[in-house]
Amino acid sequence: MPSAPAKTPISARELLPLLALTLSAFLLNTSEFVPIGLLTDIAEAFSLSESGAGLMVSIYAWAVALLSLPLMIAASRISPKALIICVLAVFAAGQVGSAVAPTFELLVASRLVVAAAHAIFWSVASPFAVRVAAPERSSLAMSMIVTGTSVAMIFGLPLGRALGIALGWRMTFVCVAAAALLALLALLAFFPRLKRSEPFTLSRLPELAHNRPLIGLYLATILYATGYYTGYSYIEPFLQQVAQMPDVLITAALTIFGVAGLAGSWLFARFFDGHRRAFLSAAMIGVSAALFILLPLAGWVIGPLVTCIVWGISATAFNVAAQAEVIRITSEEASAVAMSIFSGLFNVGIGTGSIVGGVVCDGPGVSLVGAVGGVIAVAGALYCVMRLGSLLERVGKAA
C-alpha cells in the first residue's frame, strides 16, 4: 500500500502574509483587552466607578455586533489586500484618538472607530488566512490567527497594563498605534493580491439562516461569550479585591492566561480535525469549570493561576474550533459574511456579559462574577453536548 505523500514545508510566500495577519490579530486583541487590564486606572482618570468604566467594554462590543454585518457586506466589494490595509489604517487612527481623548465620551467615540476596524478584521482574518495557505495547512493558518489572540493575552494585555501603571494608560494606546503602523507596512509588503469574491448581498442571507448547524453554532457562541465575559470583564478587580493579589501577581496571572491560550491553540492544530465534536464540547465544559472554580480557589495562593490555566486553554480552544466550523459549513462566497455574523454575535455575548458582570459587581459583589458566568456557560456546554455536536456531524462538506 503506497504511503501518503509528505507535506511540503510552508513557503515564505505563505508564511509572511500569515505572520502579518497574526501580528494584526495580536494588535486588535491587545486593543480590545487592554481596557480590562486598566479598568481601575481609567475609572479613576474620569472619576467613574469600575462598573461605569466597564460600560466602555460593553459599548465597544455592542458596536462591533451592530457593525459587523453591514460593514462586511459593504466591504465585500473591495479587493482583499486593499480591505485589510484600510482596516489597519482605521484601527491606528482610533488608537491615536483614544490616547488623546480629554473626556470619557470622546474616549468611547475613539473606541467606536476601533470597533469599526475590529468588526471587519475578525470577519475576514480567518477566511483570508485559509486562502493564503495551501489547503493542507488550513488548520495551521487558523491556529496562527488565534495564536495572535493568545500572544495578546501573554504580552499585549500584561505589557499594556504595565505601561499604563508606569507611564499612564494613554501611553498604552500610543504604543498600540505605533505597532499598528508596522503591521500595516508588513501587509503592504507581503499580503498577496487575492481574487475578490462575488459581493455578498442581503438576498443571500436566507442561505445562512437555513443552515441549521450554523445557527446552532451561533447560539453556543453567544452563551460561551456571555458566560466568559461576565467573569473576565472584571477579572482585574476580582483578583485585586477578592483574591487580594498584588499588581505584580495580577499581571502574572493574566500572562499565564495567555500562555495557556497558546496550549489551546496547539491542541486545536493537533487534535481538532479528528475529534471535532468532542473537542468543541470539551472546550465549552472547560470554560464553565474555570468560571465555577474562580471563587473557591481565590483563597489558595496559586488557585487563581490554576484557574487561569484551565480558562485560557479552554477559551482559546473553543474560539478557534468555532471559527473553523463556521468556515467548514459555509461556502467560500458566504464564509466572510458568516464570520462577520459570528463576530457580531460573539460581541453581543461580550457586551451582555460585561453588563451582567457589572450588575453583579454593583449588587451581590465582584466575588460572584465567576459563578454567574459559569451558570450561563454551562448552558452552552449542555447544548454543545446534547445537540450541537450531532448537528455538525451531519454536515457533509469536507473539512
C-alpha positions in Angstrom: 0.0 0.0 0.0 1.6 3.3 -1.0 2.4 5.7 1.8 0.8 9.1 2.0 2.8 11.9 0.4 4.8 14.0 2.9 3.6 17.5 3.4 5.8 20.2 1.7 7.3 22.7 4.1 5.5 26.0 4.3 6.9 28.6 1.8 7.8 32.2 2.6 5.0 33.2 0.2 2.5 31.6 2.6 4.3 32.3 5.9 5.0 36.0 5.6 1.4 37.1 5.0 0.2 34.8 7.7 2.7 36.4 10.1 1.5 39.8 9.1 -2.1 38.7 9.8 -1.0 37.2 13.1 0.6 40.5 14.2 -2.6 42.3 13.2 -4.7 39.9 15.2 -2.3 40.4 18.2 -2.8 44.2 18.0 -6.6 44.0 17.5 -7.0 41.8 20.5 -4.4 43.7 22.6 -6.5 46.8 22.0 -9.7 45.0 22.9 -8.4 43.5 26.1 -6.2 46.4 27.4 -9.1 48.5 28.9 -9.9 45.4 31.0 -6.4 45.4 32.5 -6.5 49.1 33.1 -10.1 49.4 34.2 -9.3 50.8 37.6 -7.0 53.5 36.3 -9.3 54.6 33.5 -12.2 54.8 36.0 -10.1 57.0 38.4 -9.0 59.2 35.5 -12.6 60.1 34.7 -14.0 59.9 38.2 -16.1 56.9 37.4 -16.9 53.6 39.2 -15.4 50.4 37.8 -18.8 49.4 36.5 -19.2 52.8 34.9 -15.9 52.5 33.2 -16.8 48.9 32.3 -19.6 50.3 30.1 -16.8 51.2 27.6 -16.2 47.4 27.1 -19.9 46.8 26.6 -20.4 49.8 24.2 -17.4 48.6 22.2 -18.7 45.1 22.0 -22.2 46.1 21.0 -20.8 48.4 18.3 -18.9 45.5 16.8 -22.1 43.4 17.0 -24.1 46.1 15.1 -21.4 47.0 12.6 -20.1 43.6 11.6 -22.7 42.5 9.1 -23.4 45.9 7.3 -19.7 46.8 7.1 -18.8 43.3 5.8 -21.5 43.4 3.1 -20.1 46.8 2.0 -16.5 45.6 2.3 -17.2 42.5 0.2 -16.9 44.8 -2.9 -13.3 45.7 -2.0 -10.3 43.7 -3.0 -8.8 41.7 0.0 -5.5 43.5 0.1 -6.9 47.0 -0.1 -9.5 46.0 2.5 -7.1 44.6 5.1 -4.8 47.7 4.7 -7.7 50.1 5.2 -8.8 48.2 8.3 -5.3 48.6 9.9 -5.2 52.3 9.0 -8.6 53.0 10.6 -7.5 50.9 13.6 -4.3 53.0 14.1 -6.4 56.2 13.9 -8.7 55.0 16.6 -5.7 54.3 18.9 -4.4 57.8 18.5 -7.9 59.2 19.3 -8.1 57.0 22.4 -4.7 58.2 23.6 -5.6 61.9 23.4 -9.3 61.8 24.4 -9.9 64.5 27.0 -13.2 63.1 28.2 -14.7 59.7 28.7 -17.3 60.4 26.0 -14.5 61.1 23.4 -12.6 58.0 24.6 -15.7 56.0 23.9 -16.1 57.7 20.5 -12.5 56.8 19.6 -13.1 53.2 20.7 -16.0 53.1 18.4 -13.6 53.9 15.5 -11.5 51.0 16.6 -14.7 48.8 16.8 -15.4 49.5 13.2 -12.0 48.2 12.2 -12.4 45.3 14.6 -15.8 44.4 13.0 -14.3 43.9 9.6 -11.0 42.4 10.6 -12.4 39.5 12.5 -14.9 38.9 9.7 -12.1 38.4 7.1 -8.9 37.3 9.1 -9.6 33.6 9.3 -11.1 33.3 5.7 -8.1 35.3 4.3 -5.6 33.1 6.3 -7.2 29.9 4.9 -6.9 31.4 1.3 -3.3 32.4 1.7 -2.2 29.0 2.9 -2.2 25.7 1.0 -5.4 23.6 1.6 -3.5 21.0 3.7 -2.3 23.8 6.0 -5.7 25.4 6.7 -5.7 24.3 10.4 -2.2 25.7 10.8 -3.3 29.0 9.3 -6.4 29.2 11.6 -4.3 28.4 14.6 -1.8 31.1 13.7 -4.5 33.8 13.7 -5.8 32.6 17.1 -2.2 32.4 18.4 -2.2 36.2 17.8 -5.0 36.4 20.3 -3.2 34.2 22.8 0.0 36.2 22.5 -2.0 39.4 23.0 -3.0 37.9 26.4 0.6 36.8 27.1 2.4 40.0 26.2 -0.1 42.6 25.0 -2.5 42.8 27.9 0.1 42.5 30.7 2.6 44.8 28.9 -0.2 47.3 28.2 -1.1 47.1 31.8 2.5 47.5 33.0 2.9 50.5 30.6 -0.3 52.0 31.9 0.8 51.7 35.5 4.3 53.1 34.8 3.5 55.8 32.3 -0.2 56.3 32.3 -2.9 54.4 30.5 -2.8 56.7 27.5 0.7 55.6 26.6 -0.6 52.1 26.1 -2.8 53.3 23.2 0.1 55.3 21.7 2.3 52.1 21.6 -0.5 50.1 20.0 -0.9 52.8 17.3 2.8 52.7 16.5 2.8 48.9 16.3 -0.3 49.1 14.0 1.7 51.1 11.5 4.3 48.4 11.4 1.6 45.8 10.8 0.2 47.9 8.0 3.7 48.1 6.3 4.0 44.3 6.7 0.7 43.8 5.0 1.6 46.2 2.2 4.8 44.3 1.6 3.7 40.7 1.9 0.0 40.2 1.6 -0.9 38.8 -1.8 -3.4 40.2 -4.3 -6.2 37.6 -3.7 -9.0 37.4 -6.1 -12.1 39.3 -4.9 -15.1 37.1 -4.2 -18.5 37.9 -5.6 -20.1 40.6 -3.5 -22.5 39.3 -0.8 -26.0 40.8 -0.9 -28.8 40.7 1.7 -30.8 38.5 -0.7 -28.4 35.7 0.2 -28.9 35.9 4.0 -31.6 33.2 3.9 -28.9 30.8 2.7 -27.2 31.3 6.1 -30.5 31.4 8.1 -31.4 28.0 6.8 -28.1 26.5 7.8 -29.1 24.7 11.0 -25.6 23.7 12.2 -24.5 27.3 11.7 -27.4 28.7 13.7 -26.7 26.2 16.4 -23.0 27.2 16.4 -24.1 30.9 16.7 -26.3 30.1 19.8 -23.5 28.2 21.5 -21.1 31.1 20.8 -23.5 33.7 22.4 -23.7 31.5 25.5 -20.0 31.0 25.6 -19.1 34.7 25.2 -21.7 35.9 27.7 -20.6 33.5 30.4 -16.9 34.1 29.7 -17.1 37.9 29.8 -19.4 38.0 32.8 -16.3 36.8 34.7 -13.4 38.1 32.5 -14.5 41.7 32.2 -14.0 42.1 35.9 -11.0 39.8 36.4 -8.7 42.6 37.5 -10.9 43.9 40.3 -11.7 40.3 41.3 -8.0 39.4 41.6 -7.3 42.6 43.4 -10.2 42.7 45.8 -11.3 39.0 46.3 -8.0 37.1 45.8 -6.1 40.1 47.3 -3.3 39.7 44.8 -0.7 42.5 44.4 -0.3 44.2 41.0 2.7 42.1 40.1 0.8 38.8 40.6 -2.3 40.1 38.8 -0.1 40.8 35.7 1.5 37.3 36.1 -2.0 35.7 36.3 -3.1 37.5 33.1 0.2 36.4 31.4 -0.4 32.8 32.4 -3.9 33.1 31.0 -2.4 33.9 27.6 0.3 31.3 27.7 -2.4 28.7 28.4 -4.2 30.0 25.3 -1.2 29.0 23.2 -1.6 25.5 24.6 -5.3 25.6 23.5 -4.2 26.7 20.0 -1.7 23.8 19.8 -4.3 21.3 21.0 -6.6 22.6 18.2 -4.0 22.1 15.5 -3.1 18.6 16.9 -6.5 17.1 17.7 -9.4 19.0 16.2 -9.6 17.5 12.7 -10.1 14.0 14.1 -12.3 14.8 17.1 -14.4 17.8 16.1 -17.5 17.1 18.3 -15.6 16.0 21.4 -13.1 18.9 21.1 -15.8 21.6 20.9 -17.8 20.2 23.8 -14.7 19.7 26.0 -13.6 23.3 25.4 -17.0 24.6 26.5 -17.0 22.4 29.6 -13.5 23.7 30.5 -14.7 27.3 30.3 -17.7 26.5 32.5 -15.4 24.7 35.0 -12.9 27.6 35.2 -15.7 30.1 35.9 -17.1 27.9 38.7 -13.7 27.4 40.4 -12.7 31.1 40.2 -14.1 31.9 43.7 -13.4 28.6 45.5 -9.7 28.8 44.5 -9.3 32.5 45.2 -8.1 32.0 48.7 -5.4 29.5 47.7 -2.0 31.0 46.9 -1.8 29.5 43.4 -5.5 29.0 43.0 -6.2 31.9 40.6 -3.2 30.8 38.5 -4.7 27.3 38.2 -8.0 28.8 37.2 -6.3 30.9 34.5 -4.6 27.9 33.0 -7.9 25.9 32.7 -9.7 29.0 31.5 -7.0 30.1 28.9 -6.7 26.7 27.3 -10.4 26.1 27.1 -11.3 29.6 25.9 -8.8 29.6 23.0 -9.7 26.1 22.1 -13.4 26.9 21.8 -12.8 30.1 19.9 -10.6 28.7 17.1 -12.7 25.5 16.9 -15.9 27.5 16.4 -14.3 29.7 13.7 -13.1 26.6 11.9 -16.6 25.1 11.9 -18.1 28.3 10.6 -15.8 28.2 7.6 -16.2 24.5 7.1 -20.0 24.5 7.0 -20.4 27.6 4.7 -19.4 28.2 1.1 -16.3 30.3 0.2 -18.6 33.1 -1.0 -20.6 33.2 2.2 -17.8 32.5 4.7 -16.7 36.1 5.3 -20.3 37.2 6.0 -20.9 34.1 8.1 -17.8 35.1 10.1 -19.0 38.7 10.4 -22.2 37.4 11.9 -20.1 35.1 14.2 -18.0 38.1 15.3 -21.1 40.2 15.8 -22.8 37.6 17.9 -19.6 37.0 19.8 -19.6 40.6 20.7 -23.2 40.5 21.7 -22.0 38.0 24.2 -19.1 40.2 25.3 -21.4 43.2 25.8 -24.1 41.3 27.6 -21.5 39.5 29.8 -19.9 42.8 30.7 -23.3 44.3 31.6 -24.2 41.2 33.6 -20.8 41.3 35.4 -21.3 45.0 36.2 -24.8 44.3 37.7 -23.2 41.5 39.8 -20.4 43.9 40.9 -22.9 46.6 41.9 -25.3 44.1 43.6 -24.1 41.0 45.4 -20.4 41.8 44.7 -17.5 41.1 42.4 -16.8 37.8 44.1 -19.8 36.2 42.3 -18.9 37.1 38.7 -17.4 33.7 38.1 -20.4 31.8 39.5 -22.9 33.8 37.5 -20.8 33.5 34.3 -20.5 29.7 35.0 -24.2 29.2 35.0 -24.5 30.9 31.6 -21.5 29.0 30.2 -22.8 25.6 31.4 -26.0 26.1 29.5 -23.8 26.4 26.4 -21.8 23.3 27.4 -25.0 21.3 27.8 -26.2 22.5 24.4 -22.9 21.5 22.8 -23.0 18.0 24.3 -26.7 17.3 23.7 -27.5 19.0 20.4 -24.8 20.9 18.5 -22.3 18.1 18.1 -24.8 15.9 16.3 -25.9 18.8 14.0 -22.3 19.5 13.0 -21.6 15.8 12.3 -24.4 15.7 9.7 -22.6 18.3 7.6 -21.3 16.6 4.6 -18.9 19.3 3.4 -15.3 18.3 3.6 -13.2 19.9 6.2 
